[in-house]
Amino acid sequence: MRPNYVLTGLLCLPAAAFANLLGPSYPPPRDLSSNHSRVAASWKNLTSQLNTVLADNQANKSSGVFALKNLTFSAGLFSTLDPKAKDLQLHHTASEVANSPVGVNKVDGNSIYKVASVSKLFTVLAGLIELKPRDWDRPLTDIFPFLAERVRKQHDKFRLVYDVQWDKVTLKSLAGQMSGIPHGATEEFLQTFLLYKYLEHSHNPALTDPNFYGLPPLNGSDISLWPSCLGEQTQGCNPVSWDVAYAPRPPVYLPWTSPEYANGGYIFLGLAISNLTGKTMDEWYSESIFEPLGLKSTYSSTPGNSTRPHSVTSEALDEQFIPDGGATTPSGGLFSTINDLSKLGVALLNSTLLPSEKTREWMKPITHTSSLRYSVGSPWEIHRYVHAGSGVVTDLYTKLGDSGYYGGIVVVIPDFDAGFTLLSASTQSSRSSEALLAIDLIVDAILPALMEQAAAEAVQKFAGTYKAEDLNSSLTLAVVPPTQPAPGLNITSWISNGTDITALVSTLLGGVGSRLVPSIISEQASGEIAFRGYTATQGRNPGVGSSSSLFSSFYDLNDWTMLDQLTWGGIATSLFVFDVEQNGTVKSVTPGAYRVKMTKK
């Protein structure tokens, strides 16, 4: 590591770009729902604008927002610190649902949608609860004897590019989309051609003639070439079990090479959970998640007739709503409501079902993608939101569902102890793009508002002067707003036992432009909150012969490598511990190395 020249070197860095620590700039906001909350104001503004456009048939039809008119959707916020946040909801019922003779005619927070691949989030969580830690590193050949037999038989004729290494694919690689196995649930041209030719009696060569695409002829009567039957599908499929039909297909990558979205991986994961626990799929979903969280409108099988008045469906939507998912359920076959999904989101943030350290471990990237904006977890799609002005990065831990007529998303934002959900339905081919637009609108409305609200609450609760009772020691803090580089708490005055050390803050905290940001927040509403100083280090100008400064700016832009370096008696000079009451009021602060408590005045 870099030699430690803290006292002499950190004051000499020229100006350029700022760096931040990954994590919150302020403690998470406690008020998302009141009339004074910036979050509530932003949500209500978004709701008002959307309702105005969607209710006006004369609105600008070229507007992307107007396209949402044909999308039935429900969306809502959730927060661990503000239970009333769940009341901030947005609903729109498109005409195909509003006028349907079946199902609900006006959606609300209790309307039941098919959630598509949001199911994968439930599946991984159930696995984390039901399975032993060592199970995640077991190869599939340990769990499925037919795969072990296949590997044994293929030993002498194994071809790396055509045969999956099933003895090297683990449950962990499946959950993290790093197994490299075939995608699964993909379109099979042969099946499509035959169905359109013989069942639909189509004469469109693009749908019935392989030669249209230059494909070689295949024997359509050989059902071993067809995909296996899934769920209640009965036409145009191979009646052998899904896993047996799937196993011979070529891999996309070798295990742990690169992320590749594989629905088949989650089908295997669901089968593995059943095999290892001896429970049916319905049992382990219910016992591990649905019952403990009170998710009374979430189902792993098609909901019964009694729920039809609450189901988001129509005569056309029923084509995909009614069929049971069977083996595909762990990948994309669950049903739920935004109220239930909000309960799930709060439970994830509160570590209701897992130890908190396991939740933090789970909510981390497994790998990156080719884009700097996205990473991949188990099963997280991690979107990296960059705040305007400050450049602060907020990671959104999401699971998107997007299949056919239905879709949805759960968005968990640990930095704010909050998140949101959205579910959608439409038979329109544009459903996917419209749902993604709705998600973007919500993100653009609430992410800046969450940051602004957190800053506003920090001004109320943390800013001000703190004084010791028996010493001439005081500390004055101000809040750097989120629109500026290096947001957080700024020390504007510091007197320690009669000595004014304000000018030395940059030395004591690690560098120029130092700020205090939360590093450890109590899991209880009251308790101690640790803040750490970071340097907001300013990047160097490119040196001679340097085109990117990728390495020469490493220490300037990676403050995590320089934390906790200067100590006094074993406690870092950059550690500040605040005492916080149940309602969030700050009582005092203790600069750790100085070992003196100062009360807020």
Secondary structure by P-SEA (a helix, b strand, c coil): ccccccccccccccccbbbbcccccccccccccccccaaaaaaaaaaaaaaaaaacccccccccccccccccccccccccccccccccbbbbbccccccccccccccccccccccccaaaaaaaaaaaacccccccccccccccaaaaaaaaaaccccccccccccccccaaaaaaccccccccccccaaaaaaaaacccccccccccccccccccccccccccccccccccccccccccccccccccccccccccccccccaaaaaaaaaaaaaaacccaaaaaaaccccccccccccccccccccccccccccccccccccccccccccccccccaaaaaaaaaaaaacccccaaaaaaaacccccccccccccccccbbbbbbbccccbbbbbbbbbbbcccccbbbbbbccccccccccccccccaaaaaaaaaaaaaaaccaaaaaaaaaaaaaacccbbbbbcccccbbbbbbcccccccccccccbbbcccccccccccccccccbbbbbbcccccccccbbbbbbbccbbbbccccccccccccccccccccccccccccccccccbbbbbbccccccccccccccccccccc
